[in-house]
């Protein structure tokens, strides 16, 4: 697993475009910008991932999510696709708590918000 990096912003932008989740991303980014240091970045991140997963399934573009998560989890996309739900949840939790810090998430979503205006 690894921390988020610049290329993840653009990978996520492609997912947001494919899944038509622009409004959800903007709303979650606004929460982080509004609440500043008090924003619960982990909760916002979970909300965003769940929104993406919900929309990706409906839009038939789930491979983009697998590719994104495979990149940050440093595994093959098929490994993400084949994870049992409990393992997926634990992996997501581990990544969110050990590899994604609050300031990095705020910066990431702040940049997304500015790029989507």
C-alpha positions in Angstrom: 0.0 0.0 0.0 1.0 3.6 -0.5 0.0 7.1 0.1 -1.9 9.2 -2.4 0.1 11.0 -5.1 -0.5 13.5 -7.8 -1.4 11.0 -10.5 -4.2 9.7 -8.2 -6.0 13.0 -8.6 -6.2 12.6 -12.3 -7.1 8.9 -12.1 -9.9 9.8 -9.7 -11.1 12.6 -12.0 -11.5 10.0 -14.8 -13.5 7.8 -12.4 -15.7 10.9 -11.4 -16.3 11.6 -15.0 -17.1 8.0 -16.0 -19.4 7.6 -13.0 -21.1 11.0 -13.3 -20.3 11.7 -9.6 -19.1 15.3 -10.1 -21.8 16.7 -7.8 -21.0 14.1 -5.0 -17.3 14.9 -5.2 -18.0 18.7 -5.0 -20.3 18.2 -2.1 -17.8 16.1 -0.1 -15.0 18.5 -1.0 -17.1 21.4 0.2 -17.6 19.6 3.6 -13.8 19.4 4.0 -13.3 23.0 3.0 -16.1 24.2 5.2 -15.1 22.2 8.3 -11.3 22.6 7.9 -9.4 20.9 10.6 -12.7 19.6 12.1 -13.6 17.7 9.0 -13.7 13.9 9.4 -11.6 13.1 6.4 -11.8 9.3 7.0 -15.6 9.5 7.0 -15.7 11.7 4.0 -13.4 9.3 2.2 -15.6 6.4 3.0 -18.7 8.3 1.8 -16.9 9.1 -1.4 -15.7 5.6 -2.1 -19.3 4.2 -1.4 -20.7 6.8 -3.8 -18.2 5.9 -6.4 -18.8 2.2 -6.0 -22.6 2.7 -6.2 -22.3 4.8 -9.4 -19.6 2.7 -11.0 -21.8 -0.4 -10.7 -24.7 1.4 -12.3 -22.6 2.8 -15.1 -20.8 -0.4 -15.8 -17.3 1.2 -15.3 -16.2 -0.8 -12.2 -12.8 -1.5 -13.8 -11.8 2.1 -13.2 -12.4 1.7 -9.5 -10.4 -1.6 -9.5 -7.6 0.2 -11.3 -7.5 3.1 -8.9 -7.6 0.9 -5.8 -5.1 -1.5 -7.3 -2.7 1.5 -7.8 -2.9 2.7 -4.2 -3.0 -0.8 -2.7 -0.1 -1.9 -5.0 -1.9 -5.0 -6.2 -3.3 -6.1 -9.6 -6.8 -4.9 -10.5 -8.0 -8.4 -10.6 -6.9 -8.9 -7.0 -9.2 -6.1 -6.0 -12.1 -7.5 -8.1 -11.6 -11.0 -6.5 -11.4 -9.8 -2.8 -14.1 -11.2 -0.5 -16.1 -8.4 1.0 -14.7 -8.7 4.5 -11.2 -8.6 3.1 -12.1 -5.6 0.9 -13.5 -3.8 4.0 -10.4 -4.5 6.1 -8.1 -3.5 3.3 -10.0 -0.2 2.8 -9.9 0.4 6.6 -6.1 -0.3 6.8 -5.4 1.9 3.8 -7.6 4.7 5.2 -6.2 4.6 8.7 -2.5 3.8 8.0 -1.7 5.3 4.6 -4.1 8.3 4.2 -3.6 11.1 6.7 -6.1 13.9 7.3 -4.1 16.6 5.7 -3.4 14.6 2.6 -7.1 13.8 2.1 -8.0 17.5 2.6 -5.5 18.6 0.0 -6.6 15.8 -2.4 -10.3 16.7 -2.2 -9.5 20.4 -2.2 -7.6 20.0 -5.5 -10.4 17.9 -6.9 -12.9 20.6 -6.0 -10.9 23.3 -7.6 -10.3 21.2 -10.8 -14.0 20.5 -11.1 -15.2 24.1 -11.0 
